Amino acid sequence: MEWITVPEEGLTLREVRRMTNRAVNLSADVERAAAAILEDVRQNGDEAVRRLTKQFDGADLADFRVSEEEIEEAVAGVGEDFLAVLREAKDNIETYHREQVRESWIKEFRPGVRLGEQYEPIQRVGVYVPGGRAAYPSTVLMDTVPAVVAGCPSIAMTTPPGKDGKVNPNILAAAYVAGVKEIYKVGGAQGIAMLAYGTETVEPVFKIAGPGNAFVAMAKRLVYGTVGIDMIAGPSEVCCVADGSANPKWIAADLLSQAEHDPRAAVFLITTDAAFGKEVQAEMEAQMQALPRYEIMKQSVGDYAKAFLCRDAAQCFDVVNKIAPEHLEIELPDPEQYLQLVKNAGAIFLGKYTSEPIGDYMAGPNHTLPTSGTAAFSSPLGVYDFVKHSSVEIYTEEAFRRISKKVQRFALAEGLGAHAHAMEVRDED
């Protein structure tokens, strides 16, 4: 873990970005490879999807849609205990996200002028669920339940198969609990292409949500405009603000819980207590030795772990807001008093018992979060990502006549005579 002593005058945003080094790995080589896959699927449809699935996942599939029998087999195989956990998590996620639902509205702003917004769910959405190093049934719930709550009538999910041509049963069980039945055994950029462009057997979607590797992220970036996307997700990250009142063993465990995701995952400790910080560092080194994903954590901590030593709480949160972390834990006495100081974070966890993994699985708020500093301008996945709205404008004849000449003057000032004429013909009649 690299230590950074924050000077009295603080750090600039540019300095923090350079120190934390969290750019999403979207290189020119990744772009070329993803673009080639997208064009292959766009031109060749199902044939390309099958060929690329065999090439990248080793699965030779005649039909890449998951059958009802496969879903039933998965549900039977995971056991009632895990199904109960999935159902409880789904209920928590659904309850939280229902608070995000917005109603259409129209009201009178001026005499004879009614204006409003009409909210409608996106009619068909695609959800990408990553595979690779691990299977993520939690991501199935986090990415599909908000779409269900939003009222999206058509939801297609895609996820990489194993070499045996099967999808991890935990993922299928989570989809079953969420109520998603249209599932495809397709991963990577080819999965994004299938959703964006459609094939002979798969209808295209209007928006794609869900995290993935660099090729998935690049593919989402390239299809944006043809479809909507939620965000470009990079490797996971966690930032913890803590002092000597916290348990260094617990803080170390929380930091490692994100380091195990990816060799490029980033962990940040921000503290005013150097001795406490060194205890956390020693705990991290000791704990990861006994954990199963040691090599991944070792690389993450070795390359991307940073500890910031600050003068006071104000300086701590200045650094936080410049990092704009995906996950932020505040383990200081009376942590809620510091909430007003947080301007940029994806998800905020307050208090020593609010460990970040609770948010990953059971709390209810979404765990698909902005990464790589994008929490400074974007938000967690939510119902609002699966809804769009139209403005509504209603004028009476009297209201029209009050503004007709003004609209005509505006239009003529812009050189748009037909705009003015559309008003003028009504005046004449």
Secondary structure, DSSP 8 states (H G I E B T S, - for coil): -EEEE--TT---HHHHHHHH-------HHHHHHHHHHHHHHHHHHHHHHHHHHHHHH----S--B--HHHHHHHHHHH-HHHHHHHHHHHHHHHHHHHTT----EEEEEETTEEEEEEEEE-SSEEEE---TT---HHHHHHHHHHHHHHT-S-EEEE----TTS---HHHHHHHHHHT--EEE---HHHHHHHHHH--SSS---SEEE----HHHHHHHHHHBTTBEES----S-EEEEEE-TTS-HHHHHHHHHHHHTT-TT-EEEEEES-HHHHHHHHHHHHHHHHTSTTHHHHHHHHHHH-EEEE-SSHHHHHHHHHHH--SEEEEESSSGGGGGGG--S-SEEEESTT--HHHHHHTSSS------TTGGGT-----GGGGEEEEEEEEE-HHHHHHHHHHHHHHHHHTT-HHHHHHHHHHHH-
